[in-house]
């Protein structure tokens, strides 16, 4: 599960920019920016700062829990496993033309035909 924030949706009527929001939260602008861009996770300092900057809001109004999506690394690993399987499977095929066999050509789009 991931913790996501609604702080950036709520802040536009109350704060003019990220600098004002960061000042109200008592944290650095770079931390606010990194959380907004998804380059940094939400930590205790950010949560306390959000409560400080939005005193009239409940915790549920400021944050939500969402299911974690599959990581790009997991997807990349699955693709690599499949790729390696296909390479091993098809590298066992003989690509030499035996005497008396017809030449087969495979087109760019995968179409197969005789030469």
Z-matrix of the N, CA and C atoms (Angstrom, degrees):
N
C 1 1.446
C 2 1.528 1 109.64
N 3 1.306 2 115.32 1 143.83
C 4 1.457 3 121.21 2 179.13
C 5 1.517 4 110.29 3 -116.51
N 6 1.304 5 116.02 4 146.39
C 7 1.454 6 121.91 5 175.29
C 8 1.525 7 107.89 6 -96.80
N 9 1.314 8 116.62 7 120.46
C 10 1.469 9 122.78 8 177.67
C 11 1.521 10 108.51 9 -112.90
N 12 1.335 11 116.06 10 157.73
C 13 1.460 12 119.93 11 -177.80
C 14 1.523 13 112.18 12 -116.65
N 15 1.313 14 114.73 13 148.70
C 16 1.466 15 121.95 14 173.36
C 17 1.532 16 110.70 15 -105.90
N 18 1.320 17 116.28 16 5.44
C 19 1.461 18 122.25 17 -177.12
C 20 1.522 19 110.96 18 -54.15
N 21 1.333 20 116.92 19 -41.73
C 22 1.460 21 120.11 20 -176.14
C 23 1.527 22 112.31 21 -72.32
N 24 1.316 23 117.44 22 -25.24
C 25 1.466 24 120.75 23 174.73
C 26 1.527 25 110.87 24 -74.71
N 27 1.324 26 116.36 25 -35.80
C 28 1.459 27 122.45 26 -175.89
C 29 1.531 28 112.18 27 -81.16
N 30 1.303 29 118.02 28 -30.23
C 31 1.469 30 121.92 29 -168.53
C 32 1.528 31 114.34 30 -70.67
N 33 1.313 32 119.43 31 -20.90
C 34 1.463 33 120.37 32 -171.35
C 35 1.517 34 114.30 33 -63.82
N 36 1.276 35 120.41 34 -29.91
C 37 1.459 36 121.37 35 176.80
C 38 1.516 37 113.27 36 -82.59
N 39 1.306 38 116.50 37 -20.70
C 40 1.453 39 121.57 38 -173.25
C 41 1.523 40 113.59 39 -102.98
N 42 1.337 41 117.75 40 -37.61
C 43 1.464 42 122.33 41 -177.41
C 44 1.528 43 109.12 42 -121.83
N 45 1.337 44 116.31 43 141.44
C 46 1.460 45 120.36 44 -175.62
C 47 1.523 46 113.34 45 -78.47
N 48 1.319 47 117.44 46 -28.50
C 49 1.465 48 120.32 47 -178.43
C 50 1.524 49 109.85 48 -156.47
N 51 1.325 50 115.35 49 178.14
C 52 1.466 51 120.09 50 -178.18
C 53 1.522 52 112.49 51 -66.99
N 54 1.321 53 116.84 52 -28.40
C 55 1.473 54 119.77 53 178.38
C 56 1.524 55 110.69 54 -64.09
N 57 1.326 56 116.91 55 -44.87
C 58 1.469 57 120.28 56 178.24
C 59 1.521 58 110.65 57 -64.83
N 60 1.331 59 116.53 58 -41.12
C 61 1.463 60 120.42 59 178.53
C 62 1.525 61 110.23 60 -62.25
N 63 1.312 62 117.27 61 -45.55
C 64 1.465 63 121.06 62 -179.91
C 65 1.526 64 111.16 63 -62.42
N 66 1.324 65 116.45 64 -41.12
C 67 1.475 66 120.65 65 179.02
C 68 1.528 67 109.57 66 -62.13
N 69 1.337 68 116.97 67 -43.24
C 70 1.470 69 120.45 68 -179.91
C 71 1.527 70 111.43 69 -67.47
N 72 1.338 71 116.32 70 -31.56
C 73 1.462 72 120.71 71 179.97
C 74 1.522 73 111.94 72 -81.82
N 75 1.338 74 117.08 73 -18.40
C 76 1.456 75 120.53 74 -178.63
C 77 1.512 76 112.86 75 77.39
N 78 1.340 77 117.58 76 26.87
C 79 1.469 78 121.43 77 178.15
C 80 1.524 79 108.84 78 -130.00
N 81 1.310 80 116.93 79 173.18
C 82 1.467 81 120.59 80 -177.41
C 83 1.526 82 111.15 81 -75.91
N 84 1.313 83 114.64 82 153.51
C 85 1.466 84 121.10 83 177.25
C 86 1.526 85 109.70 84 -62.91
N 87 1.325 86 116.70 85 -37.56
C 88 1.470 87 119.36 86 -178.97
C 89 1.523 88 111.60 87 -63.82
N 90 1.329 89 117.60 88 -36.22
C 91 1.466 90 119.55 89 177.88
C 92 1.524 91 110.14 90 -67.15
N 93 1.315 92 117.22 91 -43.40
C 94 1.469 93 120.94 92 178.46
C 95 1.526 94 109.40 93 -61.13
N 96 1.319 95 116.89 94 -45.84
C 97 1.460 96 121.43 95 -178.97
C 98 1.531 97 110.87 96 -62.52
N 99 1.320 98 117.11 97 -44.18
C 100 1.468 99 120.40 98 -178.53
C 101 1.529 100 111.99 99 -66.06
N 102 1.320 101 117.20 100 -37.40
C 103 1.465 102 119.79 101 176.61
C 104 1.528 103 109.20 102 -65.65
N 105 1.321 104 116.82 103 -43.34
C 106 1.471 105 120.39 104 -179.80
C 107 1.524 106 111.24 105 -61.81
N 108 1.330 107 116.81 106 -38.92
C 109 1.469 108 121.32 107 -178.67
C 110 1.534 109 112.62 108 -81.73
N 111 1.334 110 117.45 109 -6.65
C 112 1.457 111 120.88 110 179.98
C 113 1.519 112 113.68 111 81.17
N 114 1.324 113 117.51 112 12.50
C 115 1.461 114 120.89 113 179.37
C 116 1.521 115 112.07 114 -89.80
N 117 1.312 116 116.82 115 -6.22
C 118 1.462 117 120.93 116 178.29
C 119 1.524 118 107.76 117 -142.17
N 120 1.308 119 115.71 118 141.42
C 121 1.456 120 120.04 119 179.23
C 122 1.524 121 111.83 120 -78.65
N 123 1.298 122 115.15 121 166.11
C 124 1.462 123 121.33 122 178.06
C 125 1.525 124 107.75 123 -83.19
N 126 1.326 125 115.92 124 123.28
C 127 1.458 126 120.26 125 -179.24
C 128 1.533 127 109.88 126 -116.75
N 129 1.313 128 115.96 127 -177.26
C 130 1.460 129 122.14 128 -177.02
C 131 1.525 130 111.62 129 -59.71
N 132 1.327 131 117.53 130 -40.76
C 133 1.468 132 121.54 131 179.88
C 134 1.522 133 111.10 132 -61.49
N 135 1.333 134 116.30 133 -41.84
C 136 1.464 135 120.07 134 179.70
C 137 1.533 136 110.48 135 -66.44
N 138 1.311 137 117.09 136 -42.09
C 139 1.479 138 120.84 137 179.90
C 140 1.524 139 110.62 138 -62.79
N 141 1.328 140 117.31 139 -47.22
C 142 1.471 141 121.21 140 179.34
C 143 1.525 142 109.84 141 -62.37
N 144 1.328 143 117.00 142 -41.78
C 145 1.455 144 121.02 143 177.73
C 146 1.519 145 112.85 144 -62.57
N 147 1.320 146 117.12 145 -39.17
C 148 1.463 147 120.83 146 178.64
C 149 1.520 148 110.87 147 -65.29
N 150 1.316 149 116.95 148 -40.77
C 151 1.465 150 120.87 149 177.75
C 152 1.530 151 109.95 150 -64.71
N 153 1.315 152 116.68 151 -37.97
C 154 1.463 153 121.76 152 178.34
C 155 1.541 154 110.95 153 -67.22
N 156 1.320 155 117.68 154 -40.83
C 157 1.466 156 121.92 155 -176.73
C 158 1.527 157 112.57 156 -77.38
N 159 1.333 158 117.18 157 -23.52
C 160 1.470 159 121.85 158 -178.78
C 161 1.528 160 109.63 159 -129.38
N 162 1.342 161 117.49 160 70.67
C 163 1.469 162 120.42 161 -173.21
C 164 1.528 163 113.83 162 -65.58
N 165 1.300 164 118.82 163 -23.05
C 166 1.468 165 120.41 164 -178.41
C 167 1.519 166 114.03 165 -85.38
N 168 1.312 167 117.28 166 -2.21
C 169 1.463 168 121.31 167 -176.56
C 170 1.519 169 111.21 168 -103.13
N 171 1.336 170 115.35 169 147.70
C 172 1.458 171 121.21 170 174.52
C 173 1.524 172 108.99 171 -83.44
N 174 1.297 173 116.62 172 163.11
C 175 1.457 174 122.44 173 179.55
C 176 1.537 175 110.76 174 -58.31
N 177 1.330 176 116.35 175 -38.64
C 178 1.472 177 120.51 176 178.60
C 179 1.527 178 112.55 177 -65.75
N 180 1.343 179 116.66 178 -25.62
C 181 1.461 180 120.21 179 176.95
C 182 1.525 181 111.39 180 -75.62
N 183 1.315 182 116.70 181 -28.86
C 184 1.462 183 121.95 182 -175.41
C 185 1.527 184 113.81 183 -92.25
N 186 1.333 185 116.98 184 -26.26
C 187 1.465 186 120.82 185 -174.87
C 188 1.522 187 110.54 186 -138.31
N 189 1.329 188 114.51 187 155.26
C 190 1.469 189 120.48 188 175.54
C 191 1.528 190 108.52 189 -142.36
N 192 1.302 191 115.96 190 154.81
C 193 1.458 192 122.03 191 178.48
C 194 1.520 193 107.67 192 -106.22
N 195 1.335 194 115.36 193 129.65
C 196 1.464 195 120.85 194 -179.60
C 197 1.523 196 108.84 195 -125.59
N 198 1.333 197 117.13 196 151.47
C 199 1.468 198 118.85 197 177.00
C 200 1.525 199 110.30 198 -66.62
N 201 1.296 200 115.56 199 147.25
C 202 1.463 201 121.08 200 -178.36
C 203 1.518 202 109.15 201 -79.23
N 204 1.326 203 116.57 202 131.70
C 205 1.462 204 120.95 203 177.56
C 206 1.514 205 109.11 204 -82.46
N 207 1.339 206 116.50 205 158.04
C 208 1.461 207 118.05 206 179.40
C 209 1.528 208 110.63 207 -59.00
N 210 1.268 209 115.29 208 137.75
C 211 1.462 210 120.49 209 -178.98
C 212 1.517 211 110.48 210 -69.59
N 213 1.333 212 116.04 211 151.08
C 214 1.459 213 120.33 212 177.02
C 215 1.513 214 110.28 213 -61.98
N 216 1.327 215 117.03 214 -32.55
C 217 1.461 216 120.11 215 -179.96
C 218 1.526 217 111.25 216 -66.51
N 219 1.345 218 116.53 217 -38.12
C 220 1.465 219 119.97 218 178.42
C 221 1.518 220 109.06 219 -65.31
N 222 1.320 221 117.50 220 -44.91
C 223 1.456 222 121.68 221 179.37
C 224 1.525 223 110.08 222 -62.19
N 225 1.327 224 116.64 223 -45.21
C 226 1.459 225 121.07 224 179.25
C 227 1.525 226 110.01 225 -61.26
N 228 1.328 227 118.12 226 -39.80
C 229 1.460 228 121.81 227 178.82
C 230 1.514 229 110.53 228 -63.08
N 231 1.348 230 117.57 229 -43.55
C 232 1.454 231 120.77 230 179.00
C 233 1.523 232 111.23 231 -62.54
N 234 1.320 233 117.07 232 -40.55
C 235 1.460 234 120.94 233 178.17
C 236 1.519 235 110.02 234 -64.84
N 237 1.332 236 117.30 235 -43.46
C 238 1.467 237 120.38 236 179.22
C 239 1.524 238 111.78 237 -62.87
N 240 1.320 239 117.64 238 -39.57
C 241 1.466 240 121.01 239 178.82
C 242 1.528 241 109.46 240 -62.80
N 243 1.331 242 116.56 241 -45.05
C 244 1.467 243 121.33 242 179.35
C 245 1.531 244 110.33 243 -63.51
N 246 1.313 245 116.59 244 -44.13
C 247 1.464 246 121.24 245 179.24
C 248 1.520 247 110.61 246 -59.66
N 249 1.323 248 116.62 247 -47.86
C 250 1.463 249 120.34 248 -179.79
C 251 1.527 250 111.83 249 -61.66
N 252 1.342 251 116.77 250 -38.18
C 253 1.462 252 121.17 251 178.07
C 254 1.528 253 110.23 252 -62.39
N 255 1.337 254 116.31 253 -46.00
C 256 1.458 255 119.95 254 -178.47
C 257 1.526 256 111.38 255 -66.74
N 258 1.322 257 117.19 256 -39.63
C 259 1.465 258 119.98 257 178.44
C 260 1.524 259 109.91 258 -62.12
N 261 1.325 260 116.98 259 -44.71
C 262 1.461 261 120.06 260 -179.84
C 263 1.526 262 111.27 261 -65.00
N 264 1.326 263 115.97 262 -41.66
C 265 1.466 264 120.57 263 -178.03
C 266 1.521 265 111.01 264 -63.68
N 267 1.312 266 116.98 265 -48.63
C 268 1.455 267 120.03 266 -173.86
C 269 1.524 268 113.62 267 -87.40
N 270 1.301 269 118.94 268 -12.54
C 271 1.465 270 119.60 269 176.31
C 272 1.523 271 110.60 270 -77.36
N 273 1.311 272 117.81 271 -12.97
C 274 1.466 273 121.73 272 176.79
C 275 1.523 274 111.41 273 -78.77
N 276 1.330 275 118.11 274 -17.76
C 277 1.454 276 121.27 275 -178.96
C 278 1.521 277 110.07 276 -70.75
N 279 1.287 278 115.62 277 143.36
C 280 1.461 279 119.85 278 176.45
C 281 1.521 280 108.20 279 -83.51
N 282 1.317 281 116.09 280 125.55
C 283 1.450 282 120.33 281 -179.84
C 284 1.524 283 111.07 282 -98.02
N 285 1.319 284 117.24 283 0.90
C 286 1.462 285 120.60 284 176.87
C 287 1.515 286 109.80 285 -76.90
N 288 1.302 287 114.75 286 146.25
C 289 1.456 288 119.76 287 176.61
C 290 1.530 289 107.93 288 -92.36
N 291 1.326 290 115.03 289 120.55
C 292 1.461 291 120.19 290 179.64
C 293 1.531 292 108.36 291 -79.69
N 294 1.319 293 117.29 292 152.77
C 295 1.471 294 120.01 293 178.31
C 296 1.524 295 110.90 294 -57.50
N 297 1.324 296 116.07 295 133.22
C 298 1.461 297 121.49 296 178.54
C 299 1.520 298 114.01 297 90.58
N 300 1.334 299 118.45 298 -10.32
C 301 1.466 300 121.12 299 178.69
C 302 1.525 301 110.06 300 -85.59
N 303 1.326 302 115.33 301 148.54
C 304 1.465 303 119.92 302 175.87
C 305 1.524 304 108.98 303 -79.37
N 306 1.330 305 114.82 304 149.06
C 307 1.466 306 119.68 305 177.01
C 308 1.522 307 108.72 306 -81.35
N 309 1.294 308 116.33 307 131.57
C 310 1.464 309 122.37 308 179.60
C 311 1.523 310 107.80 309 -110.83
N 312 1.314 311 116.02 310 135.13
C 313 1.465 312 120.59 311 176.66
C 314 1.523 313 108.86 312 -115.73
N 315 1.313 314 114.45 313 141.36
C 316 1.465 315 120.78 314 176.83
C 317 1.515 316 106.62 315 -114.16
N 318 1.338 317 116.05 316 123.34
C 319 1.457 318 121.34 317 -177.83
C 320 1.524 319 112.26 318 -77.11
N 321 1.306 320 115.28 319 173.18
C 322 1.453 321 122.19 320 -178.56
C 323 1.528 322 110.74 321 -61.13
N 324 1.304 323 117.13 322 -35.17
C 325 1.478 324 120.74 323 -177.91
C 326 1.526 325 112.02 324 -91.32
N 327 1.321 326 116.65 325 8.31
C 328 1.461 327 120.05 326 176.17
C 329 1.514 328 113.59 327 93.73
N 330 1.331 329 119.26 328 2.04
C 331 1.452 330 120.54 329 -179.92
C 332 1.527 331 109.10 330 -73.72
N 333 1.324 332 115.44 331 142.41
C 334 1.457 333 121.01 332 -176.25
C 335 1.523 334 107.80 333 -113.68
N 336 1.338 335 115.44 334 136.91
C 337 1.464 336 119.84 335 178.64
C 338 1.500 337 110.52 336 -155.24
N 339 1.328 338 115.73 337 167.45
C 340 1.461 339 121.01 338 177.97
C 341 1.515 340 109.27 339 -84.13
N 342 1.318 341 115.67 340 148.57
C 343 1.464 342 120.68 341 -179.73
C 344 1.504 343 110.72 342 -78.39
